[in-house]
Amino acid sequence: MSSGTDLLRGLPHRRAFALAWPAILSNITVPLVGLVDTAMLGHFSDATHLGAVAIGGTVIGAVVWLLGFLRTGTTSFVGRSLGAGREQEAVAHLQRSVLMAVALGGAILVLQWVAVPLLMGVLAPEGAVRAFATDYALIRLLAAPATLLTLVANGWFVGSGDTRRPLAIVATVNVLNIVLDVTFVAGLGWGSQGAAAASALAEWVGVGLAAVLWWRAASPAVREAFRRWRGKGLRSGWGAVVALNGWLFGRTAILYAVLTFVTAYAARIGEDVLAATSVLMQFMLLASYAQDGYAHAAEAMSSREIGRRDVREFHRANLAAAVPAVTIGAVFTLLYLVARDPLISVMTDLPEVSASVREYFPWVIWLPLFSSLAYLFDGVFLGSGHTRAMLVTMLLSAVVVFFPVLAVGALWVGDDRGHDLWRAFLLFNMARGVFLGIAYWVTTARGAWLEHEESVPA
């Protein structure tokens, strides 16, 4: 058995970095869309449109996050299949994901006209904010099929160890979105509806680019296999896909329930607090997407090593991703600590909103550092296919930490309700990392990392 020193010698840092840096750049550009939306509305509109984007964006985020298993599930199955040398099986996983994306995207187009108004009745107080938020969500959801299919394409790329093509896709989408955002919001004065139209148009361009990049990168054998939409390989294997994606869906549903609760709770406090929460969430997302770069690296590497049934290299890959992941969190915490006022002034010059952002910003300062292990372990458990542990730990973080801490703050601490909310949210993210770390230790002690490899469908 290898000693601890042997395990640490020659860690695959270069491989982790090669996978991480395109993912970091790619991920950072994702919240830039929200940052530009917020900045445009913060300077060229008012708190009503800013709050509408916060609530409307919650609905869009729910769709993308809840159906994010189309990306992560594809990565896990494809990575493990390619790691085991089963290329035809990997193509069958891709086809299943494409079918799911088309079906779910079509369902969203049909159901949104009923579902969105109902959701807005719960999330937003009656009035202009609710009306604008409804329009924003309905416009954005017109691009749902494109968004879901792009998730599938990116899942294939990450699973095959390619994080550069997802960077090209997301960079194109986001640059186009920024150009259209400036045109529609700052130039034409369309407010939150203009921000939504910019995002929807950019998403459709993105899926076209994803298809072209995948086709050009695929080998002739992979292209030929993808053309065949009949056969036992495609008809079978759905049980394992549903199981893995079901745990992912449940885990993400809990996470987004907490995020939605944060926005809805802020809305009940007041319009300025809601607008401030929108700004603060953008700072949180900027840091989290940067940290997710090494989580993607861990996801890609761990899926390959599990496919190869090499548990020792699996642990070494995770160690190689851990230190830089935590370091990035510390860098963002330091950045927010020393550059608070300039960063806030970039986002908004509305006096009431700026004051609220400064009031609660100390909680956001520590989020990147204290959340870093949660993001890293997410990648590890996704890549290895152990998604049930992700559901259990997320449930514990919400039920044992977030809601009790919020209740204690509201009933006994006596702080402003906004401070109660952000304190609970910070501890919730810390708890996610702690619980996932315990699950990692338990799975290692049981020697159970290869259990799910046996159930990968052929």
C-alpha positions as CSV (number, residue, x, y, z in Angstrom):
1,M,0.0,0.0,0.0
2,S,1.3,3.4,-0.9
3,S,2.4,5.8,1.9
4,G,1.1,9.3,2.3
5,T,4.4,10.6,0.9
6,D,4.2,8.5,-2.2
7,L,0.6,9.7,-2.7
8,L,1.7,13.3,-2.7
9,R,4.8,12.9,-4.9
10,G,4.4,14.2,-8.5
11,L,0.8,15.3,-8.2
12,P,-0.8,16.0,-11.6
13,H,-0.8,19.8,-11.1
14,R,0.0,20.5,-14.8
15,R,-2.9,18.4,-15.9
16,A,-5.2,20.0,-13.4
17,F,-4.1,23.5,-14.5
18,A,-4.5,22.6,-18.2
19,L,-8.1,21.7,-17.5
20,A,-8.8,24.4,-15.0
21,W,-7.7,27.6,-16.7
22,P,-10.1,27.5,-19.7
23,A,-12.9,26.5,-17.3
24,I,-12.0,29.4,-15.0
25,L,-12.1,31.9,-17.9
26,S,-15.2,30.3,-19.2
27,N,-17.0,30.4,-15.8
28,I,-16.0,33.9,-15.0
29,T,-17.7,35.1,-18.2
30,V,-21.0,33.5,-17.0
31,P,-21.6,35.9,-14.1
32,L,-20.4,38.8,-16.3
33,V,-23.7,38.5,-18.1
34,G,-25.5,39.1,-14.8
35,L,-23.0,41.8,-13.9
36,V,-23.6,43.6,-17.1
37,D,-27.4,43.3,-16.8
38,T,-27.2,44.6,-13.3
39,A,-24.7,47.4,-14.2
40,M,-26.7,48.6,-17.2
41,L,-30.0,48.7,-15.2
42,G,-28.2,50.1,-12.2
43,H,-27.0,53.1,-14.2
44,F,-29.6,53.4,-17.0
45,S,-32.8,52.3,-15.3
46,D,-34.2,52.2,-11.7
47,A,-34.6,49.9,-8.7
48,T,-37.8,48.5,-10.1
49,H,-36.1,47.0,-13.2
50,L,-33.1,45.9,-11.2
51,G,-35.4,44.0,-8.8
52,A,-37.3,42.5,-11.7
53,V,-34.1,41.1,-13.1
54,A,-33.2,39.7,-9.7
55,I,-36.5,37.8,-9.5
56,G,-36.8,36.9,-13.1
57,G,-33.3,35.7,-13.1
58,T,-34.2,33.5,-10.2
59,V,-36.7,31.6,-12.4
60,I,-34.2,31.3,-15.3
61,G,-31.5,30.2,-12.9
62,A,-33.9,27.6,-11.5
63,V,-34.4,26.1,-15.0
64,V,-30.7,26.0,-15.8
65,W,-29.6,24.8,-12.4
66,L,-32.3,22.2,-11.9
67,L,-31.6,20.8,-15.4
68,G,-27.9,21.2,-15.0
69,F,-27.7,17.4,-14.8
70,L,-27.7,17.5,-18.6
71,R,-24.2,18.9,-18.4
72,T,-22.9,17.2,-15.2
73,G,-24.5,13.8,-15.9
74,T,-23.2,13.8,-19.4
75,T,-19.7,14.6,-18.1
76,S,-19.8,11.8,-15.5
77,F,-21.0,9.1,-17.9
78,V,-18.9,10.2,-20.8
79,G,-15.7,10.6,-18.8
80,R,-16.0,7.2,-17.1
81,S,-16.9,5.5,-20.4
82,L,-13.9,7.1,-22.3
83,G,-11.7,6.3,-19.3
84,A,-12.6,2.7,-19.7
85,G,-12.0,2.8,-23.4
86,R,-15.7,2.4,-24.3
87,E,-16.2,5.1,-27.0
88,Q,-19.5,3.7,-28.5
89,E,-21.0,3.8,-25.0
90,A,-19.9,7.4,-24.5
91,V,-21.8,8.3,-27.8
92,A,-24.9,6.5,-26.5
93,H,-24.8,8.6,-23.4
94,L,-24.5,11.8,-25.5
95,Q,-27.6,10.7,-27.5
96,R,-29.6,10.1,-24.4
97,S,-28.7,13.5,-23.1
98,V,-29.7,15.1,-26.4
99,L,-33.1,13.4,-26.4
100,M,-33.6,14.6,-22.8
101,A,-32.6,18.2,-23.7
102,V,-35.0,18.3,-26.6
103,A,-37.9,16.9,-24.7
104,L,-37.4,19.1,-21.6
105,G,-36.8,22.2,-23.8
106,G,-40.0,21.6,-25.6
107,A,-41.9,21.1,-22.4
108,I,-40.6,24.4,-21.1
109,L,-41.7,26.3,-24.2
110,V,-45.2,25.0,-23.7
111,L,-45.6,25.3,-19.9
112,Q,-43.9,28.6,-19.3
113,W,-46.9,30.7,-20.1
114,V,-48.8,29.1,-17.2
115,A,-45.9,28.4,-14.8
116,V,-44.1,31.7,-14.9
117,P,-47.1,33.9,-13.8
118,L,-47.8,31.5,-11.0
119,L,-44.2,31.5,-9.8
120,M,-44.1,35.3,-9.9
121,G,-47.2,35.5,-7.7
122,V,-45.2,33.7,-5.0
123,L,-41.8,35.4,-5.5
124,A,-42.7,39.0,-6.1
125,P,-45.1,41.5,-4.5
126,E,-47.9,42.7,-6.7
127,G,-47.0,45.7,-8.9
128,A,-44.5,46.8,-11.4
129,V,-41.7,44.5,-10.2
130,R,-43.8,41.4,-10.7
131,A,-44.9,42.6,-14.2
132,F,-41.4,43.3,-15.4
133,A,-40.1,40.1,-13.8
134,T,-42.7,38.1,-15.6
135,D,-41.8,39.6,-19.0
136,Y,-38.1,39.1,-18.4
137,A,-38.5,35.4,-17.6
138,L,-40.9,34.7,-20.5
139,I,-38.5,36.2,-23.0
140,R,-35.5,34.4,-21.6
141,L,-37.2,31.0,-21.6
142,L,-37.7,31.3,-25.4
143,A,-34.1,30.1,-25.6
144,A,-34.5,27.2,-23.2
145,P,-33.9,24.4,-25.9
146,A,-30.7,26.1,-27.0
147,T,-29.5,26.5,-23.4
148,L,-30.1,22.8,-22.6
149,L,-28.5,21.5,-25.8
150,T,-25.5,23.7,-25.1
151,L,-25.2,22.1,-21.6
152,V,-25.1,18.7,-23.2
153,A,-22.4,19.7,-25.6
154,N,-20.3,21.1,-22.8
155,G,-20.9,17.9,-20.8
156,W,-19.3,15.9,-23.6
157,F,-16.4,18.3,-23.9
158,V,-15.5,18.3,-20.2
159,G,-16.0,14.5,-20.0
160,S,-13.5,14.1,-22.8
161,G,-11.0,16.3,-21.0
162,D,-11.6,19.4,-23.3
163,T,-12.4,22.6,-21.4
164,R,-11.2,24.9,-24.2
165,R,-14.2,24.5,-26.5
166,P,-16.7,25.3,-23.7
167,L,-14.6,28.4,-23.2
168,A,-15.0,29.4,-26.9
169,I,-18.8,28.7,-26.7
170,V,-19.5,30.6,-23.5
171,A,-17.2,33.5,-24.4
172,T,-19.0,34.0,-27.7
173,V,-22.4,33.9,-26.1
174,N,-21.4,36.3,-23.4
175,V,-19.6,38.8,-25.6
176,L,-22.6,38.9,-27.9
177,N,-25.0,39.2,-24.9
178,I,-23.0,42.2,-23.6
179,V,-23.0,43.9,-27.0
180,L,-26.8,43.4,-27.3
181,D,-27.3,44.3,-23.7
182,V,-25.6,47.7,-24.1
183,T,-27.6,48.2,-27.3
184,F,-31.0,47.3,-26.0
185,V,-30.8,48.7,-22.4
186,A,-28.4,51.6,-22.6
187,G,-29.1,52.5,-26.3
188,L,-32.8,51.8,-26.8
189,G,-33.9,52.0,-23.2
190,W,-35.8,48.7,-23.2
191,G,-35.0,48.0,-19.5
192,S,-35.3,44.5,-18.2
193,Q,-37.1,43.3,-21.4
194,G,-34.1,44.4,-23.4
195,A,-31.7,42.5,-21.1
196,A,-33.8,39.4,-21.5
197,A,-33.9,39.7,-25.3
198,A,-30.1,40.1,-25.5
199,S,-29.6,36.9,-23.5
200,A,-32.1,34.8,-25.5
201,L,-30.6,35.8,-28.9
202,A,-27.1,35.0,-27.7
203,E,-28.1,31.6,-26.4
204,W,-29.4,30.5,-29.9
205,V,-26.1,31.6,-31.4
206,G,-24.3,29.6,-28.8
207,V,-26.0,26.3,-29.5
208,G,-25.2,26.6,-33.2
209,L,-21.5,27.2,-32.4
210,A,-21.5,24.2,-30.0
211,A,-22.8,21.9,-32.7
212,V,-20.2,23.1,-35.2
213,L,-17.4,22.7,-32.7
214,W,-18.5,19.2,-31.6
215,W,-18.8,18.0,-35.2
216,R,-15.4,19.3,-36.1
217,A,-13.7,17.8,-33.0
218,A,-15.4,14.3,-33.3
219,S,-13.6,11.5,-34.9
220,P,-15.1,9.8,-38.0
221,A,-16.1,6.8,-35.8
222,V,-17.8,9.1,-33.3
223,R,-19.7,10.9,-36.0
224,E,-20.9,7.7,-37.6
225,A,-22.0,6.3,-34.2
226,F,-23.9,9.6,-33.5
227,R,-25.7,9.3,-36.8
228,R,-27.2,6.0,-35.7
229,W,-30.3,6.7,-33.5
230,R,-31.4,3.0,-33.2
231,G,-29.9,0.1,-31.5
232,K,-29.7,-1.7,-28.2
233,G,-27.0,0.7,-26.9
234,L,-29.4,3.7,-27.0
235,R,-32.5,1.8,-25.9
236,S,-30.9,0.3,-22.8
237,G,-29.1,2.0,-19.9
238,W,-31.8,4.6,-19.0
239,G,-32.1,3.2,-15.5
240,A,-28.6,4.2,-14.5
241,V,-29.0,7.6,-16.2
242,V,-32.3,8.3,-14.4
243,A,-30.8,7.3,-11.1
244,L,-27.7,9.5,-11.3
245,N,-29.5,12.4,-12.7
246,G,-32.4,12.0,-10.2
247,W,-30.0,12.5,-7.3
248,L,-28.5,15.5,-9.0
249,F,-31.9,17.0,-9.6
250,G,-32.8,16.6,-6.0
251,R,-29.6,18.1,-4.8
252,T,-29.9,21.1,-7.1
253,A,-33.5,21.5,-6.2
254,I,-32.6,22.0,-2.5
255,L,-29.8,24.4,-3.4
256,Y,-32.0,26.5,-5.6
257,A,-34.8,26.4,-3.0
258,V,-32.3,28.1,-0.6
259,L,-31.2,30.6,-3.3
260,T,-34.8,31.4,-4.2
261,F,-35.7,31.8,-0.5
262,V,-32.9,34.3,-0.1
263,T,-34.3,36.4,-3.0
264,A,-37.9,36.1,-1.9
265,Y,-37.0,36.9,1.8
266,A,-35.1,40.0,0.6
267,A,-38.1,41.1,-1.5
268,R,-40.3,41.0,1.6
269,I,-37.9,43.2,3.5
270,G,-38.0,45.9,0.9
271,E,-37.3,46.9,-2.7
272,D,-33.9,48.4,-2.0
273,V,-32.8,45.3,-0.1
274,L,-34.0,43.2,-3.0
275,A,-32.0,45.3,-5.4
276,A,-29.0,45.1,-3.1
277,T,-29.4,41.3,-2.9
278,S,-29.3,41.2,-6.7
279,V,-25.9,43.0,-6.7
280,L,-24.5,40.9,-3.8
281,M,-25.5,37.7,-5.6
282,Q,-23.5,38.8,-8.6
283,F,-20.4,39.1,-6.5
284,M,-21.0,35.7,-5.0
285,L,-21.4,34.2,-8.5
286,L,-18.3,35.8,-9.9
287,A,-16.2,34.2,-7.2
288,S,-18.0,30.8,-7.3
289,Y,-17.7,30.5,-11.1
290,A,-13.9,31.2,-10.9
291,Q,-13.6,28.5,-8.2
292,D,-15.6,26.1,-10.2
293,G,-12.7,26.0,-12.7
294,Y,-10.8,23.5,-10.5
295,A,-14.0,21.8,-9.6
296,H,-14.4,21.1,-13.4
297,A,-10.8,19.9,-13.5
298,A,-11.5,17.5,-10.6
299,E,-14.7,16.4,-12.2
300,A,-13.0,15.6,-15.5
301,M,-9.9,13.9,-13.9
302,S,-11.9,11.9,-11.3
303,S,-14.4,10.6,-13.9
304,R,-11.5,9.3,-16.1
305,E,-9.6,7.7,-13.2
306,I,-12.8,6.0,-11.9
307,G,-13.4,4.7,-15.5
308,R,-9.9,3.3,-15.4
309,R,-10.5,1.9,-11.9
310,D,-7.5,3.6,-10.6
311,V,-8.4,4.9,-7.1
312,R,-4.9,6.0,-6.2
313,E,-4.7,8.4,-9.2
314,F,-8.3,9.5,-8.4
315,H,-7.1,10.7,-5.0
316,R,-4.0,12.3,-6.4
317,A,-6.1,14.2,-9.0
318,N,-8.3,15.5,-6.3
319,L,-5.3,16.6,-4.2
320,A,-3.9,18.4,-7.2
321,A,-7.1,20.4,-7.6
322,A,-7.7,21.1,-3.9
323,V,-4.9,23.6,-3.1
324,P,-5.4,26.0,-6.0
325,A,-9.2,25.8,-5.5
326,V,-8.9,27.1,-1.9
327,T,-6.3,29.6,-3.0
328,I,-8.6,31.1,-5.5
329,G,-11.3,31.5,-2.8
330,A,-8.8,33.3,-0.6
331,V,-7.8,35.6,-3.4
332,F,-11.4,36.6,-4.0
333,T,-12.0,37.2,-0.3
334,L,-8.9,39.5,-0.2
335,L,-10.1,41.3,-3.4
336,Y,-13.5,42.0,-1.9
337,L,-11.9,43.0,1.4
338,V,-9.7,45.7,-0.1
339,A,-11.7,46.9,-3.1
340,R,-15.3,47.0,-1.7
341,D,-16.2,50.5,-2.6
342,P,-14.8,50.6,-6.2
343,L,-16.5,47.3,-7.0
344,I,-19.9,48.5,-5.6
345,S,-19.6,51.8,-7.5
346,V,-19.2,49.8,-10.8
347,M,-22.4,48.0,-10.1
348,T,-24.8,50.8,-9.2
349,D,-24.9,54.5,-8.4
350,L,-28.4,54.4,-6.9
351,P,-27.9,55.9,-3.4
352,E,-30.4,53.6,-1.5
353,V,-29.2,50.5,-3.3
354,S,-25.5,51.3,-2.7
355,A,-26.2,51.9,1.0
356,S,-27.9,48.5,1.3
357,V,-25.1,46.7,-0.6
358,R,-22.4,48.2,1.7
359,E,-24.5,47.2,4.8
360,Y,-24.4,43.5,3.9
361,F,-21.2,43.3,1.9
362,P,-19.1,42.0,4.9
363,W,-20.9,38.6,4.6
364,V,-20.1,38.3,0.9
365,I,-16.4,39.0,1.6
366,W,-16.0,35.7,3.3
367,L,-18.1,33.6,1.0
368,P,-15.4,32.7,-1.5
369,L,-13.0,31.3,1.0
370,F,-15.5,29.5,3.2
371,S,-17.3,28.0,0.2
372,S,-14.2,26.7,-1.7
373,L,-14.3,23.1,-0.4
374,A,-18.0,22.8,-1.3
375,Y,-17.3,23.7,-4.9
376,L,-14.3,21.3,-5.1
377,F,-16.1,18.3,-3.6
378,D,-19.0,18.9,-5.9
379,G,-16.7,18.3,-8.8
380,V,-15.2,15.1,-7.2
381,F,-18.6,13.6,-6.4
382,L,-20.0,14.5,-9.8
383,G,-17.1,13.0,-11.7
384,S,-17.2,9.8,-9.7
385,G,-20.9,9.3,-10.1
386,H,-21.6,9.4,-6.3
387,T,-24.5,11.9,-6.6
388,R,-26.6,10.4,-3.8
389,A,-24.1,11.7,-1.3
390,M,-24.5,15.2,-2.8
391,L,-28.2,15.1,-2.2
392,V,-27.8,14.0,1.4
393,T,-25.2,16.6,2.3
394,M,-27.2,19.4,0.6
395,L,-30.3,18.4,2.6
396,L,-28.3,18.4,5.8
397,S,-26.8,21.8,5.1
398,A,-30.3,23.3,4.5
399,V,-32.3,21.6,7.2
400,V,-29.7,21.5,9.9
401,V,-27.8,24.7,9.3
402,F,-29.5,27.3,7.0
403,F,-33.1,27.5,8.2
404,P,-32.2,27.0,11.9
405,V,-29.6,29.7,11.8
406,L,-32.0,32.1,10.1
407,A,-34.7,31.3,12.7
408,V,-32.3,31.8,15.6
409,G,-31.1,35.1,14.1
410,A,-34.6,36.4,13.6
411,L,-35.9,35.4,17.0
412,W,-33.0,36.0,19.4
413,V,-30.0,37.7,17.9
414,G,-31.9,40.9,17.1
415,D,-30.0,42.0,14.0
416,D,-31.4,43.6,10.9
417,R,-33.3,40.9,8.9
418,G,-30.8,41.3,6.1
419,H,-27.9,40.4,8.4
420,D,-29.9,37.3,9.6
421,L,-30.3,36.2,6.0
422,W,-26.7,36.6,4.9
423,R,-25.3,35.0,8.1
424,A,-27.4,31.9,7.5
425,F,-26.4,31.8,3.9
426,L,-22.6,32.0,4.7
427,L,-22.9,29.2,7.2
428,F,-25.0,27.1,4.8
429,N,-22.1,27.2,2.2
430,M,-19.5,26.4,4.9
431,A,-21.6,23.4,6.0
432,R,-21.8,22.0,2.4
433,G,-18.0,21.7,2.3
434,V,-17.8,20.1,5.8
435,F,-20.5,17.5,5.1
436,L,-19.1,16.6,1.7
437,G,-15.6,16.3,3.2
438,I,-17.0,13.8,5.7
439,A,-18.7,11.9,2.9
440,Y,-15.4,11.8,1.0
441,W,-13.6,10.3,4.1
442,V,-16.4,7.8,4.7
443,T,-16.4,6.6,1.0
444,T,-12.6,6.3,1.1
445,A,-12.7,4.3,4.3
446,R,-15.3,1.9,2.9
447,G,-13.3,1.5,-0.3
448,A,-16.5,2.3,-2.2
449,W,-15.4,4.8,-4.9
450,L,-15.7,2.1,-7.7
451,E,-19.1,0.9,-6.7
452,H,-21.0,3.1,-9.3
453,E,-18.6,2.1,-12.1
454,E,-20.2,-1.3,-12.1
455,S,-23.6,0.3,-12.9
456,V,-22.5,2.4,-15.8
457,P,-24.8,1.3,-18.6
458,A,-23.3,-0.4,-21.6
